Amino acid sequence: MLAVTKWEPPAECATDSATLLRLASAFLLSVGEHSVALPLCERALALDESLGQRDEEKDTEKDAERDAEIGFDLITLAQIHRDRGAPERARPLAERALGLHESCLAADSPGIATDLATLARIRHLLGDHQAAVPLAERALRIDEAAYGPDDPYVSFDLMALAGVHLDLDDHAVALPLISRALRIREAAYAPDHLYIGYALLPKARAVHALGDPAAAALARRGALILDARLGTSHPKTRDAFALAERLQEGGRCHERGERSAAAPAHERDVAAPVPGSGPSRAPGR
């Protein structure tokens, strides 16, 4: 792809070149190469926007197709900025993509679902969790209707919605969403695929909050996948191993506390709830 798009394309190849650039940037994003993906997607957007400026005659159908392509460029670019840790830059791109697609695609189009799920993630990264929930829920409904309940696209909507609920401390709501997404991904991808690693880590957070001692093992497995796919020095890999270590240490501390606090039953009052053994609901955190 880099070879065939190295130079400025002739007019008759510009649309195809933009599509190649966008698809390549989406692939690079999926394997964690954000810095390489960014300029490719920016080129795709510039090409698609320039095509509209070249046309002198008004063609409603052609304009709608071009708006759709620009929307696809914008949402990919928003995803890159989001994953590079710049949600404030990603938000206007995602909102513009959604606006364009709502003007030229059917209301139940999976393209709109992608925009909604992306914007939901961005809004919750910016702390606007309550606004993110209906966006993620609408994306999930669209993709379930379009692809069926067990399609990998549905897993992304499930993870977007679960991420919001995790940040609202609704762990009991988040866990079944993550577990369902993980089952879909394990059926669709290799056991060491990045998407499986990305699902294991939030599942570890959720089960830990609900008092499950398996949390550390889940986080460790996710960290090892990221290590194999992204490398030890990648920030996401380092964060994953740090999470696994915190959960492991937390489990050891919990076990030590239980042993030191153990007493005959007749010396104890009604047992206090184990921290993290049930859902904690923080309204609008």
Backbone as CSV, one residue per row, in Angstrom:
resi,resn,N_x,N_y,N_z,CA_x,CA_y,CA_z,C_x,C_y,C_z
1,MET,0.838,-1.197,0.000,0.000,0.000,0.000,0.876,1.251,0.000
2,LEU,1.908,1.252,0.822,2.793,2.414,0.870,3.475,2.640,-0.484
3,ALA,3.769,1.533,-1.164,4.425,1.654,-2.469,3.503,2.301,-3.498
4,VAL,2.243,1.890,-3.523,1.356,2.396,-4.572,0.771,3.761,-4.240
5,THR,0.933,4.218,-3.009,0.418,5.557,-2.652,1.554,6.519,-2.306
6,LYS,2.749,6.192,-2.737,3.915,7.003,-2.359,3.819,8.417,-2.915
7,TRP,3.330,8.547,-4.147,3.254,9.860,-4.782,1.806,10.330,-4.839
8,GLU,1.638,11.596,-5.142,0.294,12.150,-5.310,-0.403,11.416,-6.451
9,PRO,-1.582,10.850,-6.229,-2.219,10.036,-7.267,-2.841,10.904,-8.361
10,PRO,-2.931,10.378,-9.576,-3.695,11.080,-10.610,-5.162,11.144,-10.215
11,ALA,-5.885,12.059,-10.813,-7.268,12.326,-10.403,-8.123,11.066,-10.443
12,GLU,-7.931,10.230,-11.469,-8.788,9.057,-11.603,-8.498,7.979,-10.559
13,CYS,-7.369,8.103,-9.822,-7.008,7.116,-8.798,-7.122,7.658,-7.375
14,ALA,-7.535,8.913,-7.241,-7.508,9.556,-5.923,-8.445,8.865,-4.930
15,THR,-9.635,8.494,-5.379,-10.587,7.851,-4.477,-10.050,6.520,-3.969
16,ASP,-9.500,5.717,-4.886,-8.944,4.422,-4.487,-7.736,4.600,-3.571
17,SER,-6.928,5.609,-3.837,-5.753,5.856,-2.990,-6.185,6.232,-1.572
18,ALA,-7.208,7.075,-1.471,-7.701,7.470,-0.154,-8.223,6.257,0.615
19,THR,-8.932,5.373,-0.082,-9.458,4.170,0.577,-8.319,3.284,1.065
20,LEU,-7.303,3.094,0.229,-6.143,2.289,0.640,-5.464,2.880,1.868
21,LEU,-5.291,4.183,1.863,-4.641,4.852,2.992,-5.444,4.681,4.272
22,ARG,-6.769,4.828,4.155,-7.613,4.687,5.345,-7.586,3.249,5.871
23,LEU,-7.698,2.277,4.982,-7.691,0.877,5.414,-6.353,0.510,6.049
24,ALA,-5.271,1.013,5.479,-3.949,0.734,6.061,-3.829,1.360,7.444
25,SER,-4.346,2.574,7.591,-4.262,3.234,8.899,-5.119,2.492,9.922
26,ALA,-6.278,1.976,9.494,-7.125,1.209,10.410,-6.420,-0.071,10.850
27,PHE,-5.731,-0.731,9.920,-4.982,-1.937,10.282,-3.859,-1.598,11.268
28,LEU,-3.113,-0.557,10.978,-2.017,-0.169,11.865,-2.534,0.210,13.247
29,LEU,-3.689,0.859,13.285,-4.318,1.186,14.573,-4.627,-0.088,15.350
30,SER,-5.130,-1.120,14.653,-5.530,-2.356,15.334,-4.348,-3.096,15.938
31,VAL,-3.139,-2.868,15.427,-1.948,-3.523,15.989,-1.112,-2.563,16.825
32,GLY,-1.676,-1.397,17.150,-1.024,-0.491,18.084,-0.014,0.468,17.490
33,GLU,0.064,0.560,16.150,1.039,1.459,15.510,0.394,2.810,15.226
34,HIS,0.059,3.523,16.298,-0.706,4.757,16.147,0.070,5.844,15.416
35,SER,1.349,5.972,15.712,2.131,7.058,15.112,2.312,6.859,13.622
36,VAL,2.325,5.603,13.161,2.430,5.324,11.726,1.072,5.509,11.061
37,ALA,0.010,5.143,11.777,-1.334,5.239,11.212,-1.773,6.685,11.006
38,LEU,-1.358,7.570,11.894,-1.871,8.947,11.883,-1.641,9.667,10.560
39,PRO,-0.400,9.760,10.033,-0.220,10.517,8.781,-0.914,9.875,7.590
40,LEU,-1.058,8.553,7.599,-1.754,7.891,6.499,-3.224,8.300,6.476
41,CYS,-3.844,8.307,7.647,-5.257,8.679,7.711,-5.451,10.160,7.395
42,GLU,-4.524,10.980,7.826,-4.613,12.411,7.495,-4.527,12.621,5.980
43,ARG,-3.682,11.840,5.312,-3.599,11.914,3.848,-4.895,11.469,3.207
44,ALA,-5.492,10.396,3.736,-6.762,9.912,3.190,-7.834,10.989,3.284
45,LEU,-7.916,11.636,4.440,-8.911,12.689,4.630,-8.668,13.853,3.681
46,ALA,-7.415,14.259,3.550,-7.094,15.378,2.656,-7.463,15.049,1.215
47,LEU,-7.199,13.821,0.780,-7.547,13.412,-0.579,-9.054,13.451,-0.796
48,ASP,-9.810,12.861,0.137,-11.258,12.810,-0.042,-11.878,14.205,-0.002
49,GLU,-11.362,15.066,0.870,-11.912,16.422,0.921,-11.567,17.206,-0.341
50,SER,-10.384,16.947,-0.905,-9.988,17.668,-2.118,-10.823,17.258,-3.322
51,LEU,-11.336,16.028,-3.323,-12.150,15.570,-4.453,-13.420,16.401,-4.579
52,GLY,-14.015,16.743,-3.457,-15.209,17.567,-3.492,-14.935,18.961,-4.017
53,GLN,-13.754,19.470,-3.731,-13.403,20.815,-4.186,-13.130,20.844,-5.690
54,ARG,-12.739,19.678,-6.260,-12.429,19.632,-7.688,-13.691,19.584,-8.547
55,ASP,-14.765,19.023,-7.995,-15.985,18.859,-8.781,-16.683,20.191,-8.969
56,GLU,-16.988,20.525,-10.210,-17.682,21.770,-10.511,-19.188,21.563,-10.602
57,GLU,-19.624,20.360,-11.026,-21.045,20.102,-11.181,-21.619,19.478,-9.910
58,LYS,-22.862,19.853,-9.603,-23.547,19.331,-8.431,-24.132,17.960,-8.762
59,ASP,-23.810,16.968,-7.937,-24.320,15.608,-8.113,-24.669,15.085,-6.720
60,THR,-25.960,15.066,-6.392,-26.389,14.732,-5.030,-25.923,13.348,-4.611
61,GLU,-26.082,12.363,-5.495,-25.683,10.998,-5.157,-24.179,10.900,-4.954
62,LYS,-23.425,11.542,-5.822,-21.967,11.526,-5.702,-21.523,12.263,-4.438
63,ASP,-22.199,13.363,-4.115,-21.864,14.108,-2.898,-22.107,13.258,-1.653
64,ALA,-23.196,12.491,-1.652,-23.493,11.634,-0.509,-22.428,10.557,-0.344
65,GLU,-21.987,9.967,-1.448,-20.936,8.951,-1.385,-19.638,9.550,-0.845
66,ARG,-19.340,10.779,-1.305,-18.100,11.406,-0.838,-18.208,11.769,0.642
67,ASP,-19.359,12.241,1.073,-19.539,12.548,2.492,-19.362,11.292,3.343
68,ALA,-19.855,10.160,2.832,-19.688,8.901,3.570,-18.214,8.555,3.692
69,GLU,-17.455,8.700,2.597,-16.021,8.388,2.639,-15.292,9.322,3.603
70,ILE,-15.626,10.600,3.567,-15.000,11.558,4.491,-15.332,11.175,5.926
71,GLY,-16.572,10.751,6.160,-16.948,10.308,7.503,-16.131,9.117,7.967
72,PHE,-15.872,8.165,7.061,-15.050,7.012,7.429,-13.615,7.443,7.764
73,ASP,-13.088,8.400,6.990,-11.752,8.925,7.305,-11.746,9.585,8.683
74,LEU,-12.770,10.396,8.938,-12.826,11.145,10.192,-12.919,10.222,11.398
75,ILE,-13.741,9.169,11.302,-13.908,8.309,12.473,-12.649,7.488,12.730
76,THR,-11.944,7.095,11.658,-10.667,6.397,11.851,-9.651,7.334,12.486
77,LEU,-9.614,8.568,12.029,-8.704,9.555,12.601,-9.053,9.823,14.066
78,ALA,-10.337,9.876,14.380,-10.756,10.059,15.775,-10.285,8.896,16.643
79,GLN,-10.388,7.671,16.123,-9.939,6.496,16.873,-8.425,6.550,17.129
80,ILE,-7.685,7.027,16.148,-6.230,7.136,16.324,-5.905,8.135,17.428
81,HIS,-6.517,9.318,17.371,-6.256,10.325,18.406,-6.710,9.838,19.778
82,ARG,-7.860,9.141,19.813,-8.323,8.583,21.089,-7.282,7.636,21.678
83,ASP,-6.763,6.740,20.849,-5.815,5.749,21.352,-4.426,6.338,21.590
84,ARG,-4.167,7.506,21.045,-2.914,8.213,21.332,-3.024,9.059,22.590
85,GLY,-4.169,9.003,23.271,-4.342,9.741,24.510,-4.766,11.178,24.323
86,ALA,-5.433,11.477,23.199,-5.888,12.846,22.933,-7.389,12.854,22.638
87,PRO,-8.231,12.474,23.620,-9.673,12.429,23.346,-10.274,13.790,23.022
88,GLU,-9.642,14.856,23.513,-10.170,16.186,23.221,-10.015,16.520,21.731
89,ARG,-8.988,15.971,21.081,-8.835,16.158,19.638,-9.743,15.203,18.873
90,ALA,-9.992,14.048,19.463,-10.810,13.035,18.796,-12.284,13.419,18.755
91,ARG,-12.771,14.093,19.791,-14.221,14.333,19.904,-14.812,15.090,18.717
92,PRO,-14.263,16.255,18.293,-14.896,16.948,17.156,-14.830,16.151,15.866
93,LEU,-13.806,15.324,15.702,-13.715,14.483,14.509,-14.832,13.443,14.506
94,ALA,-15.044,12.799,15.663,-16.095,11.787,15.757,-17.469,12.416,15.599
95,GLU,-17.666,13.591,16.178,-18.968,14.253,16.060,-19.234,14.669,14.611
96,ARG,-18.203,15.126,13.922,-18.389,15.490,12.511,-18.686,14.247,11.673
97,ALA,-17.986,13.146,11.960,-18.239,11.895,11.241,-19.685,11.448,11.423
98,LEU,-20.166,11.489,12.670,-21.537,11.078,12.950,-22.533,11.974,12.217
99,GLY,-22.286,13.286,12.236,-23.181,14.200,11.542,-23.236,13.935,10.044
100,LEU,-22.077,13.701,9.431,-22.049,13.404,7.999,-22.787,12.107,7.695
101,HIS,-22.514,11.071,8.478,-23.131,9.775,8.203,-24.635,9.790,8.454
102,GLU,-25.076,10.543,9.447,-26.522,10.626,9.684,-27.224,11.366,8.549
103,SER,-26.481,12.173,7.796,-27.080,12.902,6.677,-27.079,12.099,5.381
104,CYS,-26.273,11.028,5.307,-26.161,10.330,4.021,-26.309,8.813,4.118
105,LEU,-26.373,8.252,5.330,-26.548,6.814,5.500,-27.883,6.534,6.172
106,ALA,-28.358,5.312,6.033,-29.587,4.912,6.713,-29.377,4.933,8.219
107,ALA,-30.457,5.171,8.953,-30.358,5.309,10.409,-29.856,4.046,11.082
108,ASP,-30.058,2.879,10.427,-29.612,1.620,11.008,-28.330,1.111,10.358
109,SER,-27.563,2.011,9.755,-26.318,1.614,9.097,-25.235,1.278,10.119
110,PRO,-24.496,0.182,9.917,-23.372,-0.128,10.813,-22.317,0.974,10.846
111,GLY,-22.212,1.760,9.769,-21.277,2.879,9.796,-21.623,3.868,10.889
112,ILE,-22.897,4.107,11.095,-23.330,4.987,12.180,-23.047,4.346,13.528
113,ALA,-23.204,3.029,13.619,-22.882,2.332,14.874,-21.416,2.516,15.244
114,THR,-20.521,2.448,14.250,-19.098,2.669,14.521,-18.859,4.068,15.067
115,ASP,-19.518,5.061,14.462,-19.380,6.440,14.955,-19.872,6.560,16.392
116,LEU,-21.023,5.959,16.671,-21.611,6.049,18.006,-20.731,5.389,19.055
117,ALA,-20.228,4.187,18.742,-19.390,3.479,19.711,-18.087,4.231,19.952
118,THR,-17.512,4.790,18.880,-16.278,5.561,19.023,-16.518,6.810,19.862
119,LEU,-17.601,7.516,19.570,-17.903,8.732,20.323,-18.203,8.397,21.782
120,ALA,-18.857,7.258,22.023,-19.119,6.853,23.406,-17.821,6.673,24.176
121,ARG,-16.844,6.011,23.572,-15.543,5.820,24.238,-14.872,7.165,24.511
122,ILE,-14.937,8.047,23.529,-14.295,9.352,23.676,-14.965,10.162,24.791
123,ARG,-16.301,10.157,24.809,-17.005,10.926,25.828,-16.691,10.390,27.227
124,HIS,-16.584,9.092,27.370,-16.301,8.586,28.713,-14.851,8.789,29.096
125,LEU,-13.938,8.835,28.113,-12.555,9.203,28.424,-12.465,10.653,28.895
126,LEU,-13.360,11.489,28.395,-13.401,12.894,28.798,-14.186,13.103,30.090
127,GLY,-14.684,12.011,30.673,-15.389,12.094,31.945,-16.888,12.269,31.835
128,ASP,-17.421,12.295,30.624,-18.853,12.498,30.430,-19.528,11.133,30.305
129,HIS,-19.525,10.373,31.398,-19.963,8.980,31.353,-21.451,8.843,31.069
130,GLN,-22.271,9.690,31.661,-23.709,9.567,31.474,-24.106,9.793,30.019
131,ALA,-23.435,10.716,29.342,-23.734,10.953,27.927,-23.268,9.798,27.058
132,ALA,-22.241,9.069,27.508,-21.697,7.968,26.714,-22.628,6.767,26.670
133,VAL,-23.405,6.533,27.728,-24.225,5.314,27.818,-25.218,5.198,26.666
134,PRO,-26.074,6.212,26.383,-27.037,6.041,25.277,-26.371,5.907,23.915
135,LEU,-25.208,6.524,23.728,-24.480,6.368,22.467,-24.066,4.913,22.271
136,ALA,-23.475,4.320,23.312,-23.023,2.935,23.225,-24.199,1.973,23.085
137,GLU,-25.285,2.252,23.784,-26.462,1.377,23.700,-27.073,1.408,22.298
138,ARG,-27.114,2.588,21.686,-27.662,2.685,20.324,-26.764,1.956,19.330
139,ALA,-25.450,2.086,19.486,-24.520,1.362,18.613,-24.732,-0.141,18.718
140,LEU,-24.901,-0.627,19.927,-25.107,-2.059,20.142,-26.381,-2.533,19.452
141,ARG,-27.470,-1.777,19.572,-28.732,-2.175,18.938,-28.595,-2.244,17.420
142,ILE,-27.906,-1.280,16.836,-27.746,-1.249,15.380,-26.944,-2.462,14.906
143,ASP,-25.826,-2.744,15.555,-24.969,-3.832,15.089,-25.583,-5.204,15.354
144,GLU,-26.307,-5.357,16.454,-26.993,-6.632,16.701,-28.031,-6.905,15.613
145,ALA,-28.743,-5.851,15.187,-29.740,-6.017,14.138,-29.088,-6.284,12.783
146,ALA,-27.938,-5.657,12.559,-27.283,-5.783,11.250,-26.497,-7.089,11.105
147,TYR,-25.828,-7.522,12.158,-24.894,-8.639,12.054,-25.296,-9.878,12.845
148,GLY,-26.217,-9.727,13.786,-26.526,-10.831,14.680,-25.805,-10.655,16.007
149,PRO,-26.214,-11.417,17.035,-25.705,-11.177,18.388,-24.271,-11.626,18.628
150,ASP,-23.702,-12.443,17.738,-22.387,-13.032,18.005,-21.312,-12.571,17.036
151,ASP,-21.524,-11.458,16.375,-20.541,-10.949,15.420,-19.456,-10.149,16.141
152,PRO,-18.198,-10.230,15.668,-17.129,-9.445,16.307,-17.411,-7.954,16.402
153,TYR,-18.135,-7.387,15.426,-18.469,-5.962,15.540,-19.281,-5.692,16.803
154,VAL,-20.153,-6.618,17.142,-20.962,-6.454,18.345,-20.085,-6.412,19.590
155,SER,-18.965,-7.153,19.556,-18.078,-7.172,20.725,-17.490,-5.791,21.008
156,PHE,-17.248,-5.008,19.969,-16.706,-3.665,20.187,-17.746,-2.768,20.860
157,ASP,-19.005,-2.906,20.452,-20.065,-2.134,21.099,-20.216,-2.553,22.561
158,LEU,-20.142,-3.862,22.801,-20.241,-4.362,24.179,-19.115,-3.809,25.039
159,MET,-17.897,-3.775,24.498,-16.762,-3.272,25.263,-16.876,-1.765,25.500
160,ALA,-17.395,-1.047,24.508,-17.586,0.399,24.700,-18.577,0.661,25.822
161,LEU,-19.681,-0.084,25.816,-20.685,0.098,26.857,-20.160,-0.353,28.215
162,ALA,-19.447,-1.457,28.238,-18.883,-1.956,29.500,-17.873,-0.978,30.080
163,GLY,-17.073,-0.349,29.224,-16.080,0.602,29.710,-16.712,1.770,30.449
164,VAL,-17.854,2.235,29.946,-18.563,3.320,30.623,-19.043,2.852,31.993
165,HIS,-19.621,1.657,32.046,-20.134,1.162,33.321,-19.007,0.885,34.318
166,LEU,-17.842,0.481,33.835,-16.704,0.313,34.738,-16.337,1.642,35.382
167,ASP,-16.317,2.702,34.590,-15.954,4.001,35.140,-17.050,4.592,36.019
168,LEU,-18.270,4.069,35.901,-19.346,4.448,36.820,-19.374,3.545,38.046
169,ASP,-18.397,2.623,38.133,-18.333,1.626,39.208,-19.524,0.677,39.201
170,ASP,-20.170,0.529,38.068,-21.253,-0.449,37.912,-20.649,-1.775,37.445
171,HIS,-19.856,-2.394,38.319,-19.116,-3.587,37.911,-20.027,-4.764,37.603
172,ALA,-21.118,-4.881,38.324,-22.043,-5.981,38.086,-22.761,-5.830,36.749
173,VAL,-22.899,-4.610,36.257,-23.482,-4.370,34.939,-22.428,-4.602,33.861
174,ALA,-21.195,-4.165,34.125,-20.127,-4.270,33.133,-19.703,-5.709,32.879
175,LEU,-19.652,-6.529,33.932,-19.067,-7.870,33.799,-19.760,-8.737,32.757
176,PRO,-21.093,-8.871,32.745,-21.699,-9.714,31.702,-21.498,-9.174,30.293
177,LEU,-21.392,-7.848,30.148,-21.105,-7.268,28.833,-19.710,-7.672,28.363
178,ILE,-18.728,-7.572,29.265,-17.361,-7.951,28.912,-17.270,-9.445,28.642
179,SER,-17.907,-10.247,29.480,-17.846,-11.698,29.311,-18.440,-12.113,27.973
180,ARG,-19.531,-11.471,27.589,-20.129,-11.782,26.284,-19.200,-11.360,25.152
181,ALA,-18.595,-10.184,25.257,-17.650,-9.733,24.233,-16.467,-10.685,24.131
182,LEU,-15.968,-11.143,25.269,-14.827,-12.049,25.265,-15.187,-13.375,24.610
183,ARG,-16.373,-13.903,24.886,-16.796,-15.154,24.247,-16.864,-14.991,22.727
184,ILE,-17.390,-13.855,22.266,-17.461,-13.601,20.821,-16.066,-13.569,20.219
185,ARG,-15.147,-12.881,20.884,-13.794,-12.731,20.343,-13.016,-14.040,20.389
186,GLU,-13.209,-14.815,21.423,-12.504,-16.094,21.508,-12.980,-17.060,20.426
187,ALA,-14.221,-16.901,19.972,-14.730,-17.740,18.885,-14.266,-17.244,17.521
188,ALA,-13.883,-15.966,17.429,-13.576,-15.367,16.132,-12.083,-15.180,15.877
189,TYR,-11.272,-15.081,16.938,-9.867,-14.740,16.781,-8.969,-15.791,17.426
190,ALA,-7.695,-15.720,17.078,-6.702,-16.608,17.695,-6.595,-16.304,19.193
191,PRO,-6.171,-17.292,19.993,-6.144,-17.098,21.453,-5.249,-15.954,21.916
192,ASP,-4.263,-15.582,21.099,-3.350,-14.512,21.503,-3.600,-13.219,20.729
193,HIS,-4.810,-13.062,20.193,-5.123,-11.841,19.447,-5.238,-10.664,20.403
194,LEU,-4.831,-9.496,19.917,-4.882,-8.286,20.736,-6.288,-8.014,21.268
195,TYR,-7.307,-8.256,20.442,-8.662,-7.952,20.885,-9.059,-8.789,22.101
196,ILE,-8.508,-9.994,22.197,-8.780,-10.821,23.375,-8.050,-10.242,24.589
197,GLY,-6.807,-9.822,24.399,-6.087,-9.177,25.490,-6.792,-7.935,25.985
198,TYR,-7.329,-7.149,25.047,-8.013,-5.926,25.423,-9.296,-6.207,26.206
199,ALA,-9.916,-7.366,25.997,-11.117,-7.714,26.757,-10.781,-8.316,28.120
200,LEU,-9.669,-9.039,28.203,-9.295,-9.679,29.467,-8.989,-8.660,30.555
201,LEU,-8.372,-7.551,30.198,-7.946,-6.584,31.208,-9.128,-5.909,31.913
202,PRO,-10.126,-5.387,31.190,-11.279,-4.844,31.918,-12.078,-5.918,32.644
203,LYS,-12.080,-7.146,32.116,-12.760,-8.204,32.855,-12.069,-8.438,34.192
204,ALA,-10.733,-8.372,34.203,-9.997,-8.522,35.456,-10.387,-7.435,36.450
205,ARG,-10.518,-6.198,35.974,-10.942,-5.100,36.851,-12.317,-5.371,37.439
206,ALA,-13.244,-5.835,36.584,-14.615,-6.033,37.045,-14.704,-7.159,38.060
207,VAL,-14.069,-8.297,37.776,-14.197,-9.428,38.693,-13.465,-9.150,40.005
208,HIS,-12.383,-8.361,39.935,-11.690,-7.979,41.169,-12.614,-7.143,42.057
209,ALA,-13.303,-6.191,41.453,-14.212,-5.345,42.222,-15.344,-6.154,42.840
210,LEU,-15.685,-7.267,42.204,-16.752,-8.123,42.711,-16.238,-9.251,43.595
211,GLY,-14.943,-9.184,43.946,-14.387,-10.116,44.919,-13.938,-11.449,44.373
212,ASP,-13.706,-11.568,43.068,-13.290,-12.843,42.469,-11.767,-12.935,42.477
213,PRO,-11.188,-13.973,43.105,-9.728,-14.092,43.156,-9.084,-14.428,41.814
214,ALA,-9.888,-14.740,40.795,-9.327,-15.045,39.471,-8.868,-13.788,38.737
215,ALA,-9.082,-12.613,39.312,-8.789,-11.358,38.616,-7.335,-11.247,38.201
216,ALA,-6.410,-11.580,39.086,-4.988,-11.424,38.781,-4.581,-12.305,37.613
217,ALA,-5.097,-13.532,37.549,-4.752,-14.441,36.453,-5.284,-13.917,35.119
218,LEU,-6.482,-13.353,35.125,-7.028,-12.770,33.901,-6.159,-11.610,33.415
219,ALA,-5.769,-10.739,34.346,-4.933,-9.598,33.983,-3.574,-10.058,33.472
220,ARG,-3.024,-11.079,34.101,-1.726,-11.604,33.672,-1.802,-12.159,32.252
221,ARG,-2.864,-12.888,31.953,-3.018,-13.436,30.604,-3.155,-12.304,29.586
222,GLY,-3.936,-11.282,29.926,-4.067,-10.143,29.026,-2.748,-9.427,28.819
223,ALA,-1.985,-9.265,29.889,-0.688,-8.592,29.788,0.276,-9.364,28.903
224,LEU,0.267,-10.680,29.000,1.157,-11.500,28.175,0.798,-11.396,26.692
225,ILE,-0.500,-11.295,26.397,-0.913,-11.109,24.999,-0.412,-9.771,24.471
226,LEU,-0.583,-8.714,25.258,-0.103,-7.400,24.825,1.407,-7.391,24.678
227,ASP,2.084,-8.077,25.576,3.538,-8.153,25.501,3.974,-8.808,24.195
228,ALA,3.301,-9.905,23.820,3.660,-10.617,22.596,3.328,-9.810,21.352
229,ARG,2.250,-9.060,21.407,1.780,-8.353,20.209,2.306,-6.930,20.081
230,LEU,2.455,-6.234,21.203,2.862,-4.828,21.167,4.300,-4.613,21.616
231,GLY,4.841,-5.564,22.382,6.192,-5.413,22.910,6.178,-4.931,24.349
232,THR,7.250,-5.263,25.061,7.327,-4.956,26.488,7.323,-3.463,26.772
233,SER,7.892,-2.680,25.862,8.039,-1.245,26.119,6.782,-0.443,25.796
234,HIS,5.787,-1.063,25.181,4.580,-0.317,24.812,3.845,0.123,26.081
235,PRO,3.337,1.363,26.122,2.639,1.839,27.333,1.477,0.946,27.756
236,LYS,0.727,0.410,26.799,-0.398,-0.453,27.156,0.088,-1.749,27.801
237,THR,1.226,-2.259,27.338,1.783,-3.466,27.945,2.234,-3.190,29.368
238,ARG,2.915,-2.078,29.567,3.371,-1.733,30.917,2.188,-1.553,31.862
239,ASP,1.139,-0.886,31.381,-0.045,-0.696,32.222,-0.702,-2.036,32.560
240,ALA,-0.705,-2.958,31.589,-1.341,-4.254,31.820,-0.584,-5.051,32.879
241,PHE,0.744,-5.062,32.815,1.522,-5.781,33.827,1.385,-5.110,35.196
242,ALA,1.305,-3.780,35.208,1.107,-3.079,36.479,-0.239,-3.459,37.097
243,LEU,-1.272,-3.571,36.265,-2.585,-3.994,36.769,-2.510,-5.406,37.335
244,ALA,-1.867,-6.311,36.601,-1.753,-7.692,37.072,-1.029,-7.762,38.412
245,GLU,0.014,-6.957,38.564,0.779,-6.964,39.814,-0.057,-6.397,40.960
246,ARG,-0.807,-5.325,40.693,-1.657,-4.752,41.743,-2.715,-5.747,42.196
247,LEU,-3.317,-6.430,41.241,-4.355,-7.395,41.599,-3.770,-8.595,42.336
248,GLN,-2.573,-9.021,41.923,-1.920,-10.129,42.618,-1.576,-9.739,44.049
249,GLU,-1.025,-8.547,44.215,-0.655,-8.081,45.549,-1.907,-7.869,46.405
250,GLY,-2.965,-7.348,45.771,-4.205,-7.170,46.504,-4.774,-8.487,46.998
251,GLY,-4.645,-9.535,46.179,-5.094,-10.854,46.607,-4.292,-11.384,47.768
252,ARG,-2.974,-11.175,47.725,-2.123,-11.645,48.829,-2.462,-10.906,50.113
253,CYS,-2.672,-9.578,49.996,-3.015,-8.797,51.195,-4.353,-9.248,51.760
254,HIS,-5.307,-9.550,50.875,-6.622,-9.989,51.330,-6.515,-11.321,52.077
255,GLU,-5.697,-12.247,51.524,-5.529,-13.540,52.187,-4.878,-13.371,53.560
256,ARG,-3.853,-12.506,53.653,-3.191,-12.286,54.939,-4.164,-11.685,55.943
257,GLY,-5.007,-10.749,55.461,-5.982,-10.128,56.359,-7.000,-11.125,56.870
258,GLU,-7.428,-12.044,56.003,-8.395,-13.045,56.439,-7.788,-13.961,57.494
259,ARG,-6.520,-14.356,57.303,-5.881,-15.260,58.269,-5.708,-14.573,59.615
260,SER,-5.303,-13.307,59.614,-5.047,-12.615,60.878,-6.343,-12.280,61.609
261,ALA,-7.454,-12.120,60.848,-8.723,-11.748,61.471,-9.582,-12.957,61.832
262,ALA,-9.114,-14.162,61.477,-9.938,-15.353,61.719,-10.170,-15.548,63.209
263,ALA,-11.420,-15.941,63.560,-11.767,-16.166,64.964,-12.883,-17.190,65.019
264,PRO,-13.048,-17.882,66.145,-14.158,-18.818,66.261,-15.476,-18.120,66.006
265,ALA,-16.434,-18.882,65.448,-17.698,-18.274,65.030,-18.418,-17.626,66.199
266,HIS,-18.364,-18.205,67.355,-19.134,-17.652,68.475,-18.555,-16.349,68.988
267,GLU,-17.319,-15.992,68.600,-16.717,-14.736,69.036,-17.008,-13.603,68.061
268,ARG,-17.650,-13.923,66.927,-17.878,-12.915,65.899,-19.352,-12.570,65.792
269,ASP,-19.586,-11.291,65.506,-20.944,-10.835,65.225,-21.264,-11.210,63.774
270,VAL,-22.375,-10.732,63.259,-22.711,-10.971,61.855,-21.562,-10.471,60.987
271,ALA,-21.124,-11.302,60.055,-19.940,-10.978,59.250,-20.160,-9.717,58.438
272,ALA,-19.157,-8.842,58.417,-19.207,-7.656,57.566,-19.012,-8.063,56.116
273,PRO,-19.594,-7.322,55.189,-19.418,-7.649,53.769,-17.951,-7.580,53.386
274,VAL,-17.530,-8.541,52.576,-16.155,-8.508,52.055,-16.050,-7.351,51.073
275,PRO,-15.053,-6.474,51.197,-14.921,-5.349,50.269,-14.876,-5.827,48.828
276,GLY,-15.702,-5.185,47.994,-15.716,-5.541,46.584,-16.538,-6.763,46.258
277,SER,-17.307,-7.290,47.228,-18.055,-8.514,46.947,-19.367,-8.250,46.241
278,GLY,-19.774,-7.019,46.129,-21.017,-6.696,45.448,-20.877,-5.439,44.636
279,PRO,-21.883,-5.136,43.830,-21.787,-3.967,42.951,-21.809,-2.664,43.744
280,SER,-20.990,-1.748,43.319,-20.973,-0.413,43.906,-21.434,0.574,42.849
281,ARG,-22.485,1.327,43.150,-23.052,2.219,42.149,-22.767,3.661,42.541
282,ALA,-21.962,4.299,41.744,-21.648,5.703,41.996,-22.370,6.550,40.963
283,PRO,-23.409,7.269,41.366,-24.179,8.030,40.380,-23.366,9.166,39.783
284,GLY,-23.163,9.078,38.465,-22.538,10.183,37.741,-21.147,10.534,38.190
285,ARG,-20.329,9.521,38.400,-18.957,9.802,38.844,-18.217,10.684,37.868
